[in-house]
Amino acid sequence: MTRLTARALIAVVFWPCLFFFWFLGPFVLFLLSTTSSEVCPLLETRAQFLAAANGTLPMLVVQNLIYAVPVVCLVLWNRLSPEPARARHVATCIKLFAVAVVIGAVWEYGSSLTCDGYGQPFFSPAWQMTSYLPIFSLLINIPLYVLVFSLGRAYSTRDDITEDGVVHSSRDNA
């Protein structure tokens, strides 16, 4: 299998995952990974709130594994055609992604734990502060999205075609 074919296969996974999981997925996955607003008023004890919040943990893990697919594609692309400048950008993506995962997980777990205010008497006010984490999440995710998109575009663009449209097949068989 040539490098070009492998890069094309990774692109087939990368672009749909980036669009559906990163741009559309947060709306759906956030609703699935937090305790529903119908359940919250029914919870009466600290143990019930903890059980409801802990019940969201498997969905948080699945959500973060799904979100990792575009970053894994970048790592695979970097393995196929390593370039030091791009490798540094991929490393930056991995770091930003790790920070975004932690902030997102704490925010969603905290949202489930306090259930939009219903759990206030049971838990520390620090958990209520998680409602401000989306601001920090945006500050991390916007540069992450831009960097991942630009790296994806650079990696999935054929580098064996010059600006005048001539294909150099000698590069393709590496």
Secondary structure, DSSP 8 states (H G I E B T S, - for coil): --HHHHHHHHHHHHHHHIIIIIIIHHHHHHHHSS--TTTGGG--SHHHHHHHHHTTHHHHHHHHHHHTHHHHHHHHHHHHS--HHHHHHHHHHHHHHHHHHHHHHHHHHHHHHHGGGTTTTTS-HHHHGGGGHHHHHHHHHHHHHHHHHHHHHHHHS-SSB-TTS-B-HHHHT-
